[in-house]
């Protein structure tokens, strides 16, 4: 297959044809959201009531900064304390409600989210700058997450199991109990799915929640809150506080918060581990996913069409703003030239622009700060002698009102350069070459992170070597749909190793929900 024939795999033009009815409807919903739902006041929600205390702020739409996503309210430390107090007061009753009723309410929330799928996806698209299919896919994932974790609670009988008995007169069993109040602190890039996944686990487990979305994601944060409250959660069980670093710091500093679920940067996650997890009179859980520097290995036996498609999608989908983005590629030296020719042609052909349009593959970066980080990374690469393919900052028309760039592919950097090791969260791919796959995997492992990794090979021994030695919690092999991205609830688990996570078990699988509870043994003499 030649390069031109491969291009529809990455421009979504084929998706637009296959799902023309979906696109026609979604286009109308996007226009409705853009014209009538942006710029509105979106209050916080504390103790069952809307709240507009705190500093008001407008969040710009990354697609067009002339548009405001809405007016939000940065909760002050005092308002955060009110939210935590409400959550603490509601927790005993929420726990006593029992897991079957909590599961039923979670499923009702999933049904409400499904009924508003297109509206929430449109908000997600406008808020993050996601392509149409990425935005729809995220809301579908959020729905599946809620239902998956509800089914896990049910299948595990509320995590209660009988134990062996030492005396025929005794009854012994093991049960998992909620901690109390959980803070859920979510990022901008998957504002619906990650927020829903962390929140619903805390809730199903019997904890109450104080939820702080990214300050850039207050719109979807409020819409998700409305679905949960609309499902019938009692007052105080789920509380929304918008804001930035000050709000998050106040939440983490509150002594009545019993646990934190967090997705974000390594630096912030590790600070929470030190100050919250181990900073009080006893250890408290910090369930954190903290990014990655995810390698892809393309062996000499790889199918190039499959590898080019997978690397392109993982490196540049959502503008590289994924913790699982494939940001470094190791190419066998015998195919590096051919691979780069194909990848460069494909990258130069992807549609960059307004993600409201169905052909767009790459939308804007989230902010001016991200654009500055992109430009600084390009300067570092060139100063170190690297060659940059792409990387242009676009201008004219809509591009003058958002951070639109063409993806960058960088070759020729020194093997120990920081751009090979540091998470950038950008459409920025560095390339390294190898002659021995085992050596390449050792080099790919030599980073602080361990989230995802991918390989393309037709050799069974190479595949086994990768699966046995790659130091990451999520491994993929020979996937055209994504070299390092694309995990789905119940199909792949998502556990960060090393600096990518704080625990030994990750989301999307059977072992995540139990981490929102602690074990208790009961022995009763009859």
C-alpha positions in Angstrom: 0.0 0.0 0.0 1.4 3.4 -0.9 1.4 6.5 1.3 -1.4 8.2 -0.5 -3.7 5.2 -0.1 -2.9 5.0 3.6 -3.9 8.6 4.3 -7.7 8.0 4.9 -6.7 5.9 7.9 -5.6 9.0 9.7 -7.8 11.9 8.4 -11.2 10.5 9.5 -12.5 10.9 6.0 -13.4 7.2 6.0 -15.1 7.6 9.4 -17.1 10.5 8.1 -18.4 8.3 5.2 -19.2 5.3 7.3 -21.0 7.4 10.0 -22.5 10.2 7.9 -25.7 10.1 9.9 -23.8 10.4 13.2 -21.8 13.2 11.8 -24.8 15.1 10.5 -26.5 14.9 13.9 -23.3 15.7 15.9 -22.6 18.7 13.7 -26.0 20.2 14.6 -25.3 19.5 18.3 -21.9 21.1 18.1 -23.4 24.2 16.5 -26.1 24.4 19.2 -23.6 24.0 22.0 -21.3 26.7 20.4 -24.1 29.2 19.7 -26.3 28.8 22.8 -24.5 27.0 25.6 -21.0 28.6 25.8 -20.4 31.6 28.0 -23.1 30.7 30.6 -22.6 30.8 34.3 -21.7 27.4 35.7 -21.8 27.3 39.5 -20.1 24.9 41.8 -22.2 22.4 43.7 -21.7 22.1 47.5 -23.9 20.1 49.9 -26.7 19.7 47.4 -26.9 23.4 46.4 -25.3 25.5 43.6 -22.7 27.9 44.8 -21.2 31.0 43.2 -18.9 32.0 46.0 -15.2 32.5 45.0 -13.4 34.4 42.3 -15.3 34.3 39.0 -13.2 33.4 35.9 -13.9 32.8 32.2 -12.3 29.8 30.5 -11.3 30.4 26.9 -12.2 27.9 24.2 -8.9 26.6 22.8 -10.4 26.4 19.3 -11.1 30.1 19.3 -9.9 32.1 22.3 -12.4 34.8 21.4 -15.1 32.4 22.8 -15.6 31.8 26.5 -16.6 28.3 27.5 -18.4 29.8 30.5 -18.1 31.6 33.7 -16.8 29.5 36.6 -16.0 30.1 40.2 -12.6 29.3 41.8 -13.6 27.9 45.1 -11.8 29.6 48.0 -10.2 27.5 50.8 -13.3 28.3 52.9 -15.6 27.0 50.2 -13.5 23.9 49.8 -13.8 23.3 53.5 -17.6 23.7 53.2 -17.6 21.0 50.4 -15.5 18.6 52.5 -17.8 19.2 55.5 -20.9 18.4 53.5 -19.2 15.3 52.1 -18.2 14.1 55.5 -21.7 14.7 56.9 -23.3 12.7 54.0 -20.8 9.8 54.1 -22.4 7.7 56.9 -25.8 7.7 55.2 -24.3 7.0 51.8 -22.4 4.0 53.2 -25.5 2.7 55.0 -27.5 2.9 51.8 -25.7 -0.3 50.7 -23.8 -1.2 47.7 -26.7 -2.5 45.6 -28.5 0.8 45.9 -25.3 2.7 45.1 -24.7 0.5 42.0 -28.3 1.2 40.9 -27.7 5.0 41.1 -24.5 4.7 39.2 -26.2 2.8 36.4 -28.9 5.5 36.3 -26.1 8.2 36.0 -24.7 6.2 33.1 -28.1 6.1 31.4 -28.4 9.9 31.9 -25.0 10.4 30.4 -25.8 8.2 27.5 -29.0 10.2 26.8 -26.9 13.4 26.7 -24.0 11.7 24.9 -23.8 14.1 21.9 -24.3 17.2 24.1 -21.5 16.2 26.5 -19.3 15.2 23.6 -19.8 18.6 22.0 -18.8 20.3 25.2 -15.7 18.0 25.4 -14.8 18.9 21.8 -15.1 22.6 22.4 -13.4 22.5 25.8 -10.3 20.4 24.8 -10.1 20.8 21.1 -10.6 17.1 20.4 -11.6 15.7 17.1 -15.2 14.7 16.7 -14.5 11.0 17.0 -12.2 11.5 20.0 -14.8 13.5 21.8 -17.6 11.0 21.1 -15.3 8.1 22.0 -14.5 9.7 25.3 -18.1 10.0 26.4 -18.7 6.4 25.3 -15.7 5.4 27.4 -17.1 7.3 30.4 -20.4 5.5 30.1 -18.7 2.1 29.8 -16.5 2.9 32.8 -19.5 3.6 35.0 -21.2 0.4 33.9 -18.0 -1.6 34.1 -17.3 -0.7 37.7 -20.9 -1.1 38.7 -20.7 -4.7 37.3 -17.5 -5.3 39.2 -19.1 -4.3 42.5 -22.0 -6.6 41.8 -19.9 -9.5 40.6 -17.8 -9.3 43.8 -20.9 -9.2 46.1 -19.8 -5.9 47.4 -16.3 -7.3 48.1 -17.5 -9.6 50.9 -16.3 -13.1 51.1 -16.5 -15.8 53.8 -13.4 -17.1 55.4 -12.3 -20.4 56.9 -13.4 -21.1 60.5 -11.3 -22.4 63.4 -14.4 -23.1 65.5 -17.8 -24.4 64.3 -19.5 -21.7 66.5 -17.8 -18.8 64.8 -18.7 -16.9 61.7 -15.7 -15.3 59.8 -15.8 -13.1 56.8 -13.8 -10.5 55.0 -15.2 -7.2 53.7 -13.9 -4.0 52.1 -15.1 -0.8 53.6 -15.0 2.8 52.3 -12.4 5.3 53.6 -14.8 8.2 54.0 -14.3 11.4 51.8 -12.4 11.2 48.6 -11.0 14.1 46.7 -11.1 13.6 42.9 -8.7 15.8 41.0 -8.9 15.5 37.2 -7.0 16.8 34.2 -8.0 18.7 31.1 -7.3 16.1 28.4 -9.9 13.5 29.3 -12.3 15.6 31.4 -15.3 13.3 31.1 -13.8 9.7 31.1 -11.2 10.3 33.8 -13.5 12.3 36.0 -16.2 9.7 35.7 -13.9 6.8 36.3 -12.3 8.1 39.4 -15.5 9.5 40.8 -17.7 6.5 40.3 -15.3 4.2 41.9 -15.2 6.3 45.0 -18.9 6.6 45.0 -19.8 2.9 44.4 -17.3 2.0 47.2 -19.3 4.1 49.6 -17.1 7.2 49.8 -18.5 10.6 49.2 -16.6 12.9 46.8 -15.4 16.4 46.4 -14.5 16.8 42.7 -12.2 19.4 41.3 -11.9 19.4 37.5 -9.1 21.2 35.6 -9.8 24.9 35.6 -10.0 24.5 31.8 -12.6 21.7 32.1 -15.4 23.3 34.2 -18.0 22.9 31.5 -17.8 19.1 31.3 -17.2 19.0 35.0 -20.6 20.7 35.6 -22.3 18.5 33.0 -21.0 15.3 34.6 -22.1 16.7 38.0 -25.6 17.3 36.7 -25.8 13.6 35.5 -24.8 12.3 38.9 -27.1 14.6 40.9 -29.8 13.9 38.4 -29.5 10.2 39.1 -30.6 10.8 42.6 -27.4 11.1 44.7 -28.3 12.4 48.2 -27.2 15.9 49.1 -23.5 16.2 50.0 -22.5 12.9 48.4 -21.0 14.5 45.3 -19.7 18.1 45.4 -18.1 20.2 42.6 -15.4 22.8 43.3 -13.8 24.5 40.3 -10.6 26.4 40.4 -6.8 26.1 39.9 -3.8 25.4 42.1 -5.1 27.2 45.2 -8.4 25.2 45.2 -6.5 21.9 44.7 -4.1 22.7 47.4 -6.9 23.5 49.9 -8.6 20.3 49.0 -5.4 18.2 49.6 -4.7 20.1 52.8 -8.1 19.4 54.4 -7.6 16.9 57.3 -11.1 15.5 56.7 -10.2 14.2 53.2 -9.5 10.5 53.6 -8.1 9.8 50.1 -7.2 11.4 46.8 -7.7 10.1 43.3 -5.6 12.2 40.9 -4.6 12.3 37.3 -1.9 14.8 36.3 1.7 15.6 36.3 4.4 13.6 38.0 5.6 16.5 40.1 2.2 17.2 41.5 1.4 13.6 42.1 4.6 13.0 44.0 4.0 16.1 46.1 0.6 14.7 47.1 2.3 11.4 48.0 4.7 13.2 50.3 2.4 15.9 51.8 -1.0 14.1 51.8 -0.2 10.4 51.7 2.4 10.4 54.4 2.1 13.9 55.9 -0.5 13.3 58.6 -0.9 11.1 61.6 -1.4 8.0 59.4 -0.9 7.1 55.8 -3.8 8.0 53.4 -4.3 6.6 49.9 -3.2 8.6 46.9 -4.3 6.8 43.7 -2.4 8.7 41.1 -1.7 8.4 37.4 1.1 10.7 36.5 2.0 10.6 32.8 4.5 8.7 30.7 7.3 8.8 28.1 6.0 5.9 26.0 8.3 4.1 23.5 7.4 2.3 20.3 9.8 -0.2 18.8 9.6 -0.9 15.1 11.6 -4.1 14.3 13.1 -5.1 11.0 10.3 -7.6 10.5 7.5 -5.1 11.1 4.7 -4.4 8.6 5.4 -0.7 7.8 1.9 0.3 6.9 0.6 -1.0 10.2 3.5 0.6 12.1 3.2 4.0 10.4 -0.6 4.1 11.2 -0.1 3.1 14.8 2.8 5.5 15.5 1.0 8.4 13.8 -2.2 7.9 15.7 -0.5 7.5 19.1 2.1 10.3 18.7 -0.3 13.0 17.3 -3.8 12.0 18.2 -5.3 14.7 20.5 -2.2 16.8 19.7 0.0 14.4 21.7 -1.8 15.6 24.9 -2.3 12.1 26.3 -0.3 10.5 29.1 -0.2 7.4 26.9 1.0 9.3 23.8 3.8 7.5 21.8 6.4 10.2 22.1 9.6 8.3 21.2 10.0 5.8 18.4 12.9 3.3 18.2 13.4 2.2 14.5 15.5 -0.7 13.4 18.4 0.9 11.3 17.5 -1.2 8.2 14.1 0.4 7.9 14.5 3.7 9.5 14.7 5.6 6.2 11.7 4.0 4.6 9.6 4.3 7.8 10.4 8.0 8.2 9.6 8.7 4.6 6.1 7.2 5.1 5.5 8.7 8.5 6.6 12.1 7.3 4.3 11.9 4.3 1.4 10.8 6.5 2.0 13.5 9.1 2.2 16.3 6.5 -1.1 15.1 5.1 -3.2 15.1 8.3 -5.8 17.8 8.6 -4.9 20.4 11.2 -7.6 22.8 12.1 -11.0 23.3 13.6 -12.1 20.0 15.3 -15.7 21.0 14.8 -15.1 19.9 11.2 -15.4 16.2 10.7 -12.2 15.8 8.5 -10.0 17.3 11.2 -7.5 15.0 12.8 -5.4 17.5 14.9 -7.0 20.4 16.7 -5.3 23.1 18.7 -3.0 22.8 21.7 -4.8 23.5 24.9 -3.2 26.9 25.7 -0.6 29.5 24.9 1.7 27.9 27.5 1.5 24.6 25.6 2.5 26.5 22.4 5.4 28.1 24.1 6.5 24.6 25.4 6.3 23.3 21.8 8.4 26.1 20.4 10.9 25.8 23.2 11.2 22.0 22.5 11.9 22.8 18.8 14.6 25.2 19.8 16.2 22.6 22.0 16.1 20.0 19.3 17.7 22.3 16.7 20.3 23.5 19.2 21.4 19.9 19.8 21.8 19.2 16.1 18.5 17.5 15.5 16.6 17.6 12.3 12.9 18.7 12.5 10.3 17.6 10.1 7.1 19.6 10.4 6.6 21.6 13.6 5.3 24.7 11.9 3.2 27.1 13.9 0.2 27.9 11.8 -1.3 31.4 11.2 -4.1 33.0 9.4 -7.9 32.8 10.0 -8.9 30.7 13.0 -5.2 29.8 13.6 -4.7 33.4 14.8 -7.0 32.7 17.7 -5.7 29.3 18.9 -2.5 27.4 19.2 -2.4 25.4 15.9 0.7 23.5 14.9 1.8 20.8 12.5 3.2 17.7 14.3 7.0 17.6 14.7 9.2 14.6 14.0 12.7 15.0 15.3 15.7 12.9 14.3 19.4 13.0 15.0 19.4 14.0 18.7 22.1 12.7 21.0 20.9 9.5 22.6 21.0 10.9 26.1 19.0 14.1 25.2 16.3 15.2 27.6 13.7 15.3 24.8 14.0 11.5 24.7 13.2 11.3 28.4 10.9 14.1 29.5 7.1 14.1 29.0 6.2 16.9 26.8 2.4 16.5 26.2 2.8 17.8 22.7 2.6 16.5 19.1 6.3 16.0 19.2 7.9 12.6 18.3 11.6 11.9 18.8 13.3 9.1 16.8 16.1 6.8 17.9 17.6 3.9 15.9 18.8 0.4 17.0 20.3 -2.7 15.6 19.4 -5.0 18.6 15.8 -4.9 20.0 16.9 -6.0 23.4 19.3 -3.0 23.6 16.6 -0.7 22.4 14.2 -1.9 25.1 16.8 -1.3 27.7 17.3 2.3 26.4 13.5 2.8 26.3 13.2 1.5 29.9 15.8 4.0 31.1 13.3 6.8 31.8 11.4 7.7 35.0 8.1 6.6 33.6 6.5 3.3 32.8 2.9 3.7 31.5 2.6 2.3 28.0 4.8 0.8 25.3 4.3 -0.7 21.8 6.1 -3.0 19.4 5.8 -3.8 15.7 7.4 -7.1 14.8 6.7 -10.3 12.8 9.1 -12.3 14.9 7.7 -14.4 17.7 11.0 -14.3 19.7 11.2 -10.5 19.4 7.6 -10.2 20.6 8.2 -12.4 23.6 11.3 -10.4 24.5 9.3 -7.2 24.4 6.5 -8.6 26.5 9.0 -10.0 29.1 11.3 -7.0 29.4 9.4 -3.8 28.6 8.9 -1.8 31.9 5.4 -0.4 31.5 2.0 -1.4 32.7 0.3 -1.4 29.3 1.8 -3.2 26.4 0.6 -3.3 22.8 1.9 -5.2 19.8 1.2 -4.7 16.1 -1.8 -2.3 16.4 -2.7 -0.1 13.5 -5.2 1.8 15.7 -2.5 3.0 18.1 1.0 2.0 19.1 0.7 3.0 22.7 -2.8 4.4 23.1 -6.4 3.2 23.0 -7.1 1.4 26.3 -10.8 0.6 27.0 -12.6 -0.5 30.2 -12.6 -4.2 30.6 -10.4 -4.8 27.5 -7.1 -3.3 28.6 -6.1 -2.3 32.1 -4.1 0.9 32.6 -1.5 0.7 35.4 1.4 3.1 35.6 4.7 1.6 36.6 7.6 3.6 38.2 6.9 7.3 38.0 3.7 6.9 36.0 1.6 5.8 39.0 1.6 5.4 42.8 0.1 1.9 43.0 0.6 -1.6 41.6 -2.9 -1.8 40.1 -4.4 0.6 37.5 -7.7 1.7 36.1 -10.1 0.1 33.6 -9.7 -3.3 35.2 -10.9 -5.4 38.1 -8.3 -4.3 40.6 -9.0 -0.5 40.5 -12.3 -0.3 42.4 -11.0 -2.2 45.5 -8.4 0.5 46.1 -11.1 2.9 47.1 -11.8 0.7 50.1 -9.9 -0.9 53.0 -10.1 -4.4 54.4 -11.9 -5.4 57.5 -12.2 -8.9 59.0 -15.2 -9.9 61.1 -15.2 -12.8 63.5 -18.5 -13.5 65.3 -19.1 -16.2 67.9 -22.6 -17.7 67.7 
